[in-house]
Amino acid sequence: VWWGRYGSISRVAMQRFPANAPVRTARVTLSLSSRFAERIRSPSVRVAALFAFAGIGFAGGNLLLARALTRSEFGLISLWLAVYYLGGALAPWGADGVVNRRRILPEWRLIRRVLFTSVVTAGVAVFVAELLYPFSSVHLALLGFGIVALGVGTVAAAQFQARHRFLTAMSIWQGSNIVLLFVAVGAVLWSDPG
């Protein structure tokens, strides 16, 4: 008897009833396809697929932007994105980890704290970016708003993760990468009318 992950198949039974082989093959195929469909519906697989799509969005978005923009424009956008992601990661000041581990309810005290830390981080990032980099006032305003939104979104995603709603959490965390892909497609279409 052969014992596999999903049960046993007797080799003697397979030799005695060769006429049943096509039926048994059909059952095994049906069983494997239903198991595959079951695995695809798994929350872990969905989260992994969303994470992969977000990575493709970030990489593809950057490649498309490199095609649509001049070198100096692409360098400026890449620099802006680096400051944005760094500021957004630092903006919660650890509140996302606390929310995720201790399952703190989203009450006004937490929301005020996260808004405060995100605004302070955005202010520092905008101040440093204004000193060091050639961003326009529009770039700086968008940078500040984006860092606050990313900081608050990170804590919101941690709330969903603490409740084991991983697909929603990953959608919030990785949403900006997917948006980058759509922005890049728009930039390519706008820069190349033909």
C-alpha positions as CSV (number, residue, x, y, z in Angstrom):
1,V,0.0,0.0,0.0
2,W,1.3,3.5,-0.9
3,W,0.4,6.2,1.5
4,G,0.4,9.7,0.1
5,R,-0.6,13.0,1.6
6,Y,-4.3,12.5,0.8
7,G,-4.8,8.8,1.4
8,S,-3.7,5.4,0.2
9,I,-3.8,3.5,-3.1
10,S,-3.5,-0.2,-3.1
11,R,-1.2,-1.4,-5.9
12,V,-2.9,-4.8,-5.8
13,A,-6.3,-3.1,-6.5
14,M,-4.8,-1.2,-9.4
15,Q,-3.5,-4.4,-11.0
16,R,-6.7,-6.4,-10.4
17,F,-9.0,-3.8,-11.9
18,P,-7.3,-2.2,-14.9
19,A,-10.7,-1.3,-16.4
20,N,-11.2,1.2,-13.6
21,A,-7.9,3.0,-14.4
22,P,-9.5,5.8,-16.5
23,V,-12.1,6.4,-13.8
24,R,-9.5,6.5,-11.1
25,T,-7.4,8.9,-13.2
26,A,-10.4,11.1,-13.7
27,R,-11.1,11.1,-9.9
28,V,-7.5,11.9,-9.1
29,T,-7.5,14.8,-11.7
30,L,-10.7,16.1,-10.3
31,S,-9.4,15.8,-6.8
32,L,-6.2,17.6,-7.6
33,S,-8.1,20.4,-9.5
34,S,-10.5,20.9,-6.6
35,R,-7.5,21.0,-4.2
36,F,-5.8,23.6,-6.4
37,A,-9.0,25.7,-6.5
38,E,-9.3,25.3,-2.7
39,R,-5.7,26.6,-2.3
40,I,-6.3,29.6,-4.5
41,R,-9.2,30.6,-2.3
42,S,-6.8,30.5,0.7
43,P,-6.3,34.0,2.3
44,S,-2.5,33.4,2.3
45,V,-2.4,32.8,-1.4
46,R,-4.5,35.9,-2.0
47,V,-2.3,38.1,0.1
48,A,0.8,36.7,-1.6
49,A,-0.7,37.4,-5.0
50,L,-1.6,41.0,-3.9
51,F,2.0,41.4,-2.6
52,A,3.4,40.2,-5.9
53,F,1.1,42.4,-7.9
54,A,2.2,45.4,-5.8
55,G,5.8,44.6,-6.4
56,I,5.1,44.3,-10.1
57,G,3.3,47.7,-9.9
58,F,6.3,49.3,-8.3
59,A,8.9,47.9,-10.6
60,G,6.7,48.2,-13.7
61,G,5.7,51.8,-12.7
62,N,9.3,52.8,-12.4
63,L,10.2,51.2,-15.7
64,L,7.3,53.0,-17.5
65,L,8.2,56.3,-15.8
66,A,11.8,55.8,-17.0
67,R,10.5,55.5,-20.5
68,A,8.1,58.4,-20.4
69,L,10.2,61.0,-18.5
70,T,13.6,62.6,-19.2
71,R,16.5,61.5,-17.0
72,S,16.3,64.5,-14.7
73,E,12.5,64.2,-14.3
74,F,12.8,60.5,-13.6
75,G,15.6,61.2,-11.1
76,L,13.5,63.7,-9.4
77,I,10.5,61.4,-9.2
78,S,12.6,58.6,-7.9
79,L,14.1,60.8,-5.2
80,W,10.6,62.0,-4.3
81,L,9.4,58.4,-4.0
82,A,12.4,57.5,-1.8
83,V,11.6,60.4,0.6
84,Y,7.9,59.5,0.5
85,Y,8.4,55.8,1.4
86,L,11.0,56.6,4.1
87,G,8.8,59.2,5.7
88,G,5.8,57.1,5.5
89,A,7.6,54.2,7.2
90,L,8.8,56.4,10.0
91,A,5.5,58.4,10.4
92,P,3.7,56.1,12.9
93,W,6.6,56.1,15.3
94,G,6.0,52.4,16.1
95,A,2.2,52.7,16.7
96,D,1.6,50.2,13.9
97,G,3.5,47.5,15.8
98,V,1.7,48.3,19.1
99,V,-1.7,48.2,17.4
100,N,-0.8,44.9,15.6
101,R,0.5,43.1,18.7
102,R,-1.8,44.5,21.4
103,R,-5.0,44.8,19.4
104,I,-5.7,48.3,20.5
105,L,-9.1,49.7,19.4
106,P,-9.1,52.6,17.1
107,E,-10.2,55.3,19.5
108,W,-9.6,59.1,19.3
109,R,-6.5,59.0,21.4
110,L,-4.8,56.7,19.0
111,I,-6.0,58.6,16.0
112,R,-4.8,61.9,17.4
113,R,-1.4,60.4,18.3
114,V,-0.9,58.9,14.8
115,L,-2.0,62.1,13.1
116,F,0.4,64.1,15.3
117,T,3.4,61.8,14.7
118,S,2.6,61.7,10.9
119,V,2.4,65.5,10.7
120,V,5.6,66.0,12.6
121,T,7.4,63.4,10.4
122,A,6.0,64.9,7.3
123,G,7.1,68.4,8.4
124,V,10.6,67.3,9.1
125,A,10.8,65.4,5.8
126,V,9.5,68.4,3.8
127,F,11.9,70.7,5.6
128,V,14.9,68.4,4.9
129,A,13.8,67.8,1.3
130,E,13.4,71.6,0.7
131,L,17.0,72.1,1.9
132,L,18.6,69.3,0.1
133,Y,16.6,68.6,-3.1
134,P,15.3,70.7,-6.0
135,F,11.6,70.1,-5.3
136,S,8.9,72.6,-6.2
137,S,6.4,73.8,-3.7
138,V,3.8,71.5,-5.3
139,H,6.1,68.5,-4.9
140,L,6.7,69.4,-1.3
141,A,3.0,69.8,-0.5
142,L,2.3,66.5,-2.1
143,L,5.2,64.9,-0.2
144,G,3.9,66.2,3.1
145,F,0.3,65.1,2.4
146,G,1.5,61.7,1.1
147,I,3.6,61.0,4.2
148,V,0.7,61.8,6.5
149,A,-1.6,59.6,4.5
150,L,0.9,56.7,4.4
151,G,1.6,57.0,8.2
152,V,-2.1,56.9,9.0
153,G,-2.7,54.1,6.4
154,T,0.1,52.0,8.0
155,V,-1.7,52.1,11.4
156,A,-5.0,51.4,9.7
157,A,-3.5,48.4,8.0
158,A,-2.1,47.2,11.3
159,Q,-5.6,47.3,12.7
160,F,-6.8,45.0,10.0
161,Q,-3.8,42.7,10.4
162,A,-4.5,42.4,14.1
163,R,-8.0,41.2,13.2
164,H,-6.6,38.7,10.7
165,R,-8.0,40.6,7.7
166,F,-4.8,40.3,5.8
167,L,-6.1,41.0,2.3
168,T,-7.5,44.4,3.5
169,A,-4.3,45.2,5.4
170,M,-2.1,44.4,2.4
171,S,-4.3,46.4,0.1
172,I,-3.8,49.4,2.3
173,W,0.0,48.8,2.8
174,Q,0.7,48.2,-0.9
175,G,-1.9,50.3,-2.5
176,S,0.5,53.1,-3.3
177,N,2.6,50.7,-5.4
178,I,-0.4,49.8,-7.5
179,V,-1.4,53.5,-7.8
180,L,2.2,54.1,-9.1
181,L,1.6,51.6,-11.9
182,F,-1.5,53.4,-13.1
183,V,0.1,56.8,-12.8
184,A,3.0,55.5,-14.9
185,V,0.7,54.1,-17.5
186,G,-1.0,57.5,-17.7
187,A,2.4,59.2,-18.0
188,V,3.3,57.0,-20.9
189,L,0.0,57.6,-22.7
190,W,0.2,61.3,-22.1
191,S,3.9,61.6,-23.2
192,D,3.5,59.4,-26.3
193,P,0.3,60.4,-28.2
194,G,1.1,58.1,-31.1
